[in-house]
Amino acid sequence: MIHLALWFTAGRFHSTPWGHHVNEGMTEWPPSPWRLLRAFAATLHTRGEGIPEDVAWSAITKLVEPPLFTLPPATVGHTRHYLSLNQRDIRKTTLTFDTFVRTEPRTPVVVHWPCVLDTAERDALAALAARLPYLGRAESWCECRFLPEGESPAPNCGPSDGFAAFGIETVRVLCPGTAVTRQDLERTTAGLQREGWGEPPGSRWVFYGREQSALSPVRGGVTDGREVRVPPVLVDLALGGSVLPRFVDVVRVAAQMRAAALARHGLPSRTLAGREADGTPLRRQHRHAHYLPDARGTSNRITHVLVWAPDGFSPSEQAALSAVSFLTQDDNRPTLDVVLNGFGDPPAFIGRSALIGPSRRWRSRSPFVLPRHRDTPETQLRRELEFRGFPDPIEVKTLEGAALSDRHAGPSGLTRWIEFDLCHRRRHPTTGYTGFEILFDEPQMGPVVLGQESHYGLGQFEAVGETDYRSTRAAR
């Protein structure tokens, strides 16, 4: 048995699975054995001085059995790049997603190969592993070495029969075939495309079973010398597409995100649905998921969706949210791409979204829909704040609309509350709606979402400092 440990020194593994486009936001996890063998072959050509070539190839071509993996906690992130189209008009660019797996640099991925190498082959392969500069795209810097038999951790991912089990999900992984040759591993991607290969010759697809939480890390703490697992309460998802929805459609987008998450979860989820298994609403109100469309930067378009649940998300719920890769819209609107930015708690998202704060002053971004037919709007606002655990504000001011960057805004520069589509499940609220700016005595951490249908993006408040937060922060 060969135990190969890989440390991604920048904490990122950049790769696109075979057969997928980079803008699909797909990631390869675990790293495919086919990619590893090709990396060894490339290292032998570029950094193989002093390594016997025939011995190295003999060792590489023996790594044909699908290995087991020990996968560390990880999540998925991405960056966006506007690349030039190399045309005369330099303003013409194309948006490209760079999706990656985020890992802890000090915790390795361990590959357990069921093969037997002689001493010369093992030494040659160990020398290649020590010289491996990166795996995947060039920014996936790595360090690699063999582990002694007694130091290798237990595997948690391996070949399966393709049938999902409880807590386990199935993924396809590209592996070398049993008769793989040197020529197969030396073919370039451009050459494969030019020759018309649908799949690389000498390769095969193998089903692997990995934990549903493999790409859904949880925050760790220490108590009594033992590690505890605390579920994250926030999920940040980025939207992409030819036309992003306007912020006045927050209810529509929130409902679509909720439906997509439930569809991928499959089993009943109190947190994602806000209902018991029999369909009855939860008794503990406002502890389940809030789907909060977010417009970042100076745009009036929805660029992100924050999903917030005060009681946190279970591993299966994290996996379901991670699996949402697109949103199908109604009324012939274009499909939206969805890319996971990460999980965490509010302090981890400070600076990313105006919904987090902290701030003493908060301003309505979407209409505050009155929960009751009686009592004044301000009385109901204070009641909602108390119910959500916030202190009583020292100042409350009524607003006529949201301060969104919108060419259709009125002379005051505000998007009026009447412009928002408040209809949910074909019902329009009958209690009325308004907006507020509130000031607390001490800074408060968000999200601050209040009122009826607050789980669908209504009643959002954004943090406001001495200057408008949204005018000084770029979208991330």
LUMNU-178410 format. One record per residue: residue in three letters; x, y, z of N, C-alpha, C in turn. Coordinates in steps of 0.1 Angstrom, whole numbers, plus 5000, padded with zeros to 4 digits. Atoms other than C-alpha are relative to their C-alpha. Layout:
BEGIN
ALAXYZXYZXYZ ...
This chain:
BEGIN
MET500849885000500050005000500950125000 ILE499349885001501350344990499150115006 HIS500749894993500350645012500650134996 LEU499449875005500850984994499250115006 ALA500649884994500151305013500250134992 LEU500049875008499351634995499650115009 TRP500349874993499451975012499850114990 PHE500249885009497952264992500450125008 THR499449904991500152535006499350135000 ALA500849885000497852824995498649985006 GLY501350034995494852645010499049994989 ARG501050015011493252614975500449894990 PHE499850105010492852334950499150044988 HIS500849955011491852484916500049894989 SER500050105010490652224891498550004994 THR501350025007487752164866499949864996 PRO500250145003486451814863499949984984 TRP500050035015486851654828498550004996 GLY501350005006483851724806499250125005 HIS500749884995482852054824500750124996 HIS499449875003483352414815500350075013 VAL499649934988485052644840498950085006 ASN501149924995481952864843498949935005 GLU501050084993479852574855500250015015 GLY499750004986481452624889500249875006 MET499850144995482152254893501549995005 THR498750024994485052134914500249855001 GLU499650145000486951804915500449975014 TRP499750044986486951644950499549865002 PRO498549994998488751414956500750034987 PRO499249995012491551494932500049874992 SER500150135007491251244904501449944998 PRO498750075003493950974901500550024986 TRP499549975014494051044864500850135000 ARG499349874999495151404872501349985007 LEU498750034993497751274896501049934992 LEU499050075008499351034872500550094989 ARG499649905010499451304845501050105006 ALA499149914994501051534870501449945002 PHE498750074998503751274878500749994986 ALA499450015013504351234840500650134996 ALA499549865004504751614835501250035009 THR498949984992507051634865501349934995 LEU498950075005509251364851500650064988 HIS499549945012509551554818500750135004 THR499549864997510251904834500950005012 ARG499149994988511951824867500649865004 GLY499650144997513051464864501549974999 GLU498550025001516851514862500549915011 GLY499550094991518551224879499149895004 ILE501050114997515451004881500049904989 PRO500050095011515750684861498650004993 GLU501349985007513050734834499249874999 ASP500750135002512250364828499449955013 VAL500450044986511950294866498850095004 ALA501149914996509750604871498749964992 TRP501250035008507350504842499549865005 SER500550134995507150144856499250035013 ALA500849974988506050294890498750074997 ILE501249935003503550534875498949914994 THR501050085007501850274853499549895009 LYS500650104990501350044884498950065008 LEU501049944992499050304900498750004993 VAL501250015008496050184881498749965008 GLU501150034992493850054909499450135007 PRO500649884994491350314922500450015015 PRO499549994986492850444955498950045009 LEU500849944989491250534988500550145003 PHE499649864997491350895000499750035015 THR500349934987491551075034499850144996 LEU500349865004489851405026499950095013 PRO500249914989490251695051498850084999 PRO501149905001487451945059500350104989 ALA499849915011486952165029498750074997 THR501149935005484552405013500350054986 VAL499849955014484052564978499950155000 GLY500049855001484852924970500350034985 HIS499749965014485353124938500450145000 THR499749865003486753444924499450024986 ARG500549965013485453634893501050084993 HIS499049935008487653764865499350054987 TYR500449945013486653994837501150014990 LEU498950025009488953884809499850084987 SER500149935013489654094778499749904989 LEU500350085012488253964745501050024989 ASN498949975010491454094727499450074988 GLN500549925011489354334706500450145001 ARG499649865000489854694697499450075011 ASP500749934989487254804722500449925013 ILE499450074988489154714755498949995011 ARG501050024990485954754774499249874999 LYS500750135002484554434760500749895007 THR499450104992485254164785499049885001 THR500850124997483953814794500249965015 LEU499950034986483153704829500449855001 THR499650144997484953384841500149975014 PHE499950054986484553194873501249925002 ASP498950094996487553044890499649945013 THR500550074988486052794914501149915006 PHE499050084994488252614939499549945013 VAL500250064987488252384969500950065010 ARG499249934989489352565001500349905011 THR499650094989491352355026500950075010 GLU499149954991493452405056501449964996 PRO498750035005497152425044500749905008 ARG499350094992498352225073499549865001 THR500750134999495951935068500049944986 PRO499850055014496851705038498849924995 VAL500750105007494851505013500949885000 VAL499150125000496151145017499449904990 VAL500450105011495950904987500649865004 HIS499550134996496150534996499849914988 TRP500050095012497150324965500249865004 PRO499850144997496649944968501049944989 CYS499050065010499849854948501349975008 VAL498750044994503249704955501150054990 LEU498849965008506449874943501349955006 ASP498750044994509949754946500850135005 THR499349894993512549974963500450114989 ALA499649905011513850144930498850084996 GLU501249935005510250224919499550095011 ARG500449924989509350354953500850135001 ASP499149884999512450584954499750094988 ALA500249915012511750714919498750075001 LEU501349944998508050784927500150105011 ALA499849904989509050954960500750124995 ALA499249885006511551174941499150094992 LEU500949925009508851274916499050085009 ALA501049944991506351344945500650135006 ALA499449884993508851574962500250124991 ARG499849895010509351774930498750054994 LEU501349965006505651814922499750145004 PRO500249864996505052194921498650045003 TYR501549974998501252204918499249894994 LEU500950115005498251984911498750084995 GLY501149925006495452114888500550124993 ARG499549885006495852474877501250045007 ALA498749964995499152644883500050065013 GLU500049934987497952834913499749905012 SER500250104990497252504932501349955005 TRP498650044995500752494948499849895010 CYS500150114991501352184967501449945004 GLU498950084995503851984987499649855001 CYS500550145001503851604984501249915005 ARG499050104996505651315001499249875005 PHE500650124995505050955011500050005015 LEU500250024985503850865046500449865004 PRO499850144995505150565066498649935003 GLU501350074998502550295071499350035013 GLY500749974987501950375108499550145001 GLU500449864998501450745102498850044991 SER501149975009498750725076498650005006 PRO501349994994495250835086499049904994 ALA501050095006492150625080499350064989 PRO500849945011490350675047498650035003 ASN501549964998486950845045499350014986 CYS500649995013486350825007500649894991 GLY499550115008486650534983499049964990 PRO500950055010485150344954498749945006 SER501350054996481450254957499349944989 ASP500850065010478750074939499150094993 GLY500849895007477150404928498650025007 PHE501349984993474150374952500350095013 ALA499849924989473950654978499549945013 ALA500550054987473650565015499850125009 PHE500349894991472650775045501350065004 GLY498849934997475251045050501149994990 ILE499050025011477150945018499450044987 GLU500449965013476951094984501049944990 THR499250065011478250954951500550104990 VAL499449915010480551134927500849914990 ARG499250075010482251024895501450065000 VAL498649965000486051034895500749934988 LEU499250055011488350994865501249935005 CYS498850084996490850714870500749944988 PRO499350065011493450544849499449864997 GLY500550135003492350224831501149905003 THR499050104996494049894839501149984989 ALA499050015011495949904805500550144996 VAL499549865004496950274806501549994996 THR498650005006500150344786500650145002 ARG499349875000502750614786499550104990 GLN500549915010501350754754498750065005 ASP501249954995497950794771500250115009 LEU499849904990499350994799500750124995 GLU499349895005501451214777499250094990 ARG500849925009498651334754499650135007 THR500549874995497851704758498550024999 THR501549985001494351834763499750064986 ALA500249945014494652034730500049884990 GLY499950115009495651714713498849915001 LEU501250084998492751514728498850074993 GLN501249935006490251784716500250004985 ARG499850005015491851804681499749864994 GLU500250145006491651424677498549965003 GLY501450034999487951434688499749905011 TRP500350104989488251214720498950065009 GLY501049964990485151244742500549985014 GLU499450024987487051094771501549954997 PRO498650035003490851044774500249854999 PRO499750145001492050714761500949955011 GLY499250054989493450494788499450035014 SER500649964988491050634814498649935002 ARG501350064997487750514831499450085011 TRP500749934989485150664853499749905011 VAL500350094989484750514888499250085010 PHE500849944990482050594913500749995014 TYR499449994986483350714947498950055010 GLY500949964990481350754979500850095010 ARG499449914990482251055001498950055009 GLU501049944990480651215031499350124995 GLN500849895005477851455024500550135005 SER499449884995479651705045501550034995 ALA498649995004482951665026500350144995 LEU499849865004482552015011499150105008 SER500849914991480552165040500650005013 PRO499350004987482952245068499250075011 VAL500749934989481752345102501150075009 ARG499149934992483352585126500449925012 GLY499650084989485452435153500450085012 GLY499649934988486052535189500649895009 VAL499350094991487852375218499450015014 THR500550004986486352275252500549875006 ASP499550124992487852045278501049924992 GLY499050065007490651975254499649914988 ARG500550085011488351815228499450094990 GLU500649925010487251955195498549985000 VAL501450015001483552045192499650054986 ARG500549965013481552095160498850095001 VAL501149904999479352405157499550034986 PRO500549985014477052435127500150144996 PRO500049865005477452745106498650054998 VAL501349945001474552985105499750084988 LEU500149925012475253175073500649924988 VAL499550055012475653055037500050124990 ASP499949895010476853305010500149934986 LEU500150055013475853224974500050114990 ALA499949895011476853434943499149964988 LEU500850035012474553464913500750064988 GLY499449965013475653494877499049974989 GLY500950025011473853504844500050124990 SER500049905010473153714813499350135005 VAL500849894994470553934832499749965014 LEU500450024986470453944870498750075003 PRO501349954996467054004886500250135007 ARG500049874993466254354899499749975015 PHE500250024986466254394937498650005004 VAL501450004996462554464937499349864999 ASP500550135001462054094929500649915011 VAL499450084990463553974962499249885004 VAL500850114996460553754971500149894990 ARG499950105010460653574938501349925000 VAL498750075000464353494940500249925013 ALA499950074988464153394976499249875000 ALA500850125001461353144969500749904990 GLN499350095009463353004940501249935007 MET498850064993466452954962499549905010 ARG500550104990464352784989499549874993 ALA500450125007462752544963501249924995 ALA498850075005466152464948500749925012 ALA499350064989467652384982499249885005 LEU500950114995464652164993500149894990 ALA499950115011464851974959501249925001 ARG498750084999468451884965500249935013 HIS499950074987467951795001499249875000 GLY500850125002465251544992499249965013 LEU500750034988464351455028499450125007 PRO500649894993462151675050501150085008 SER499049924993464151965065499350115007 ARG500749894992462752185093500750134998 THR499249885002465552435088499850064987 LEU500249955014465252475050498650044997 ALA501449985003461452455049499350085010 GLY500849934989460352605082498749935003 ARG501250084998457852325085500349875006 GLU499850144996457451995102499849914989 ALA500150105011457451675082498549994995 ASP501450015004453551685081499650134993 GLY500449885007453652035066499550115010 THR500449904990452652225098501250105003 PRO498949914997454652545105500649975014 LEU499350024988457252535132499550095011 ARG500549924989456252655166501150105004 ARG498949904996459652825173500250084987 GLN500049925012459253105148501450064998 HIS498849935003462153265130501349945003 ARG498850074997464753005139500449924987 HIS499750075012464652845104500650094990 ALA499249925010466252965072499350124995 HIS500549885007465853315059500850014987 TYR499449995013466553355022500150144996 LEU499949855000467953705018500850044987 PRO499349955012468753824982500750135004 ASP499149894996471554084984500550074987 ALA499449925011472554364960501350075006 ARG498749944995476254444966500650104990 GLY499449895008478254734954499050114998 THR501049895003476255014937498949954991 SER501050055009474054784917498649995006 ASN501450034995470254754920499649864996 ARG500250145004470554394908500449915011 ILE499750104990470554084930501349934996 THR498850065003474153964930500349885008 HIS499750114991474153724959498749965008 VAL501050044991471853534982500649955013 LEU499650054987472553495019498949915006 VAL501050094994470853205036500449995015 TRP499749994986470653255074499149935008 ALA500950074990469353025101500750015013 PRO499449984987469953125137500549875007 ASP499750134994470052755148501049924992 GLY499050075008472552655121499549904990 PHE500350105011472652405092500749875003 SER499450134998473152035096500949974988 PRO499150045012475751855073499249984987 SER500750035013473051735049499450124995 GLU500649875005471452085047501250084994 GLN498949935006474952225040500349944986 ALA499750075012475451965013498950044989 ALA501049965010472052054997500250144995 LEU499849865005472852424996501350014992 SER498850015008476352344982499649954986 ALA500350075013474652144954499250094991 VAL500849915008472552434942500950074990 SER499149945010474352534909499250094990 PHE500749915009471552714891498650025005 LEU501449974996468052874896499250024987 THR500949995011465352824870498950105003 GLN501049904997463253134868498749994991 ASP501350015007459653174856499950124990 ASP500349905009458153404830501150024989 ASN499050005011460853314804501250085004 ARG498849934996463553484825501249904999 PRO498950095002467053344819500449935013 THR499550084988468553074842501150085006 LEU498949944993470853204869501049905005 ASP499050094994474153044878500250035015 VAL499849994986474852984915501349945004 VAL498750054996478252954930500150025015 LEU499849994986478952884967501250085004 ASN498849924995481153144984500549945013 GLY499550054988481252975018499050005011 PHE500850014988479752895052500750075012 GLY499349934989480353075085498950065009 ASP500949934991478853295112500250154996 PRO500049865004478153675109501450075000 PRO498749935000481653795120500949974988 ALA499250045012483153605091499650074987 PHE500549935012481153805066500050155001 ILE499949854999481854155079500850054988 GLY499349945012482854365049499549944987 ARG500550065012481154135024498650064997 SER501449965003477454245028499650105010 ALA500649904992475654545042499049945010 LEU501050064992473254305058500649955014 ILE499350064989475854195084500350115011 GLY499649904990477054525100501449975005 PRO500849944990477954585128499850154998 SER500349865002476354925130499050045011 ARG501049944991474355155153498750034992 ARG501149955008472255275124499649904989 TRP500550105010470155045101498950064993 ARG500949935009468055145072499349894991 SER500850105007465254945054500550004985 ARG499750025014466354805021498849944992 SER501250055006463154605013498850035010 PRO501149954991459654685027499849925012 PHE500450064987458754615063498549984999 VAL501450035001455454435060499449985014 LEU500550004986453354485091499449865003 PRO500550144996452654155110498650005004 ARG501449994994449354285125499250114993 HIS500949895006446354485114499850115010 ARG500149894990446354685147501450045004 ASP498849944995448954895164500650084988 THR499449925010450955165146501249934995 PRO498850075006453855065123501250015009 GLU498849994991456455195148499949915011 THR500250104989454954995176500349864996 GLN499750145005455054685155501449984997 LEU498550015002458654755145500749975014 ARG499450024987459654785182499749865005 ARG500450144995457754465190500849904993 GLU499250105008459554275162501450005005 LEU498649994995462954405174500249935013 GLU499950074987462254285209499949854999 PHE500250155002461053945197501249944994 ARG498850055006464253905177501250025009 GLY498949994991466453985207500850134999 PHE499349875002467454345197499550105011 PRO500549904990467354635222499150104993 ASP500949905005464854915218500850114994 PRO499249895006466155175194499750135006 ILE500149874994466755525206499450104990 GLU500549915010465555675173499449924988 VAL500750075011463055565146499550104990 LYS500449915010462455745113499449934989 THR500750065011459955655086500650044986 LEU499549975013461255625050499049974989 GLU501050025011459455655017500549904990 GLY499550105010461655404998501449965003 ALA498650054998464955224995501050084992 ALA499049925006468155404986500849904991 LEU499450085010468955174956500550084988 SER499549945012471055264926499149964989 ASP501050055009468155254901499750124991 ARG500349895010467655464869498550035000 HIS501549974999463855424875499650065013 ALA500349954988464055574909499450144998 GLY500749875001461955884916501050125002 PRO499249884998463156244920500850005013 SER499350004987464156174956501249904999 GLY499050105000466555904944499749875007 LEU500550124993464555634962499249914991 THR500950105006462955314949498849995010 ARG501250004991459455344964499649865003 TRP500450134995458055054984499049944991 ILE501050065009455255014960500649944987 GLU499350065011457754924933500349855002 PHE499650144997458554594951498849914997 ASP501050115002456754274941499949925013 LEU500150064987455454164975499249875000 CYS500950125001453253874962500849875003 HIS499450134997454153534977498949905001 ARG501050115001452253214969498650074995 ARG501249945007449853434948499250095010 ARG500749924990448953634979500850135003 HIS499449874997449554004985499750045015 PRO500349964986449954135021498950105001 THR501249914998446854305034500250095012 THR499849924988448354465065500850134998 GLY499349875003450354745048501549985001 TYR498550014999454054805045500650145000 THR499349875000456555085050501549975002 GLY498650024997460255135058500550105011 PHE499549924989462355275086501550025000 GLU498649994997465755405096500050005015 ILE500050024985466555295132501450025005 LEU498749984994469355395155500049945014 PHE499850064987470555185185501050075008 ASP499149944991472455295215501449944998 GLU498750075002475255035208499949934986 PRO500050075013476354875175499449865001 GLN500750135000474354565166500549924988 MET499550095011475454265145498749954992 GLY501250055008473054165116500149854998 PRO501149935008471254025098498950065009 VAL501249944994468354255109498949984989 VAL501150035009465254115091498749995009 LEU501249994991461754195105498850004992 GLY501349995006458154165098499549874992 GLN500650115007455953945077500849974987 GLU499250055011457653735050501550045000 SER498649974998461053815064500949894996 HIS499250125005462153465054500150004985 TYR500049995014461653565018500650134995 GLY499249885004463853875017499350135003 LEU500649874997461354135029500450045014 GLY499649954987462054345060501450015002 GLN498549994998465754365053500450145004 PHE499449884996467754635070501549994997 GLU498649995003471254745058500750095010 ALA499249924991474054875080500450134994 VAL499649875006474655245075500950075010 GLY499149924992477655435089499950154997 GLU500049865003478755785084499850034985 THR500349995014478655725047499349874996 ASP500750125004476555485027500949884998 TYR499250125001477955135031500149954986 ARG500150065013476855024996500850094990 SER499249925010478655324979501549995002 THR498650014997481955244996500649865000 ARG499550135000482154874993499749944986 ALA500250075013482754684960499349875003 ALA500650134999480754374954501149895000 ARG499050104998482554064965499449864996 
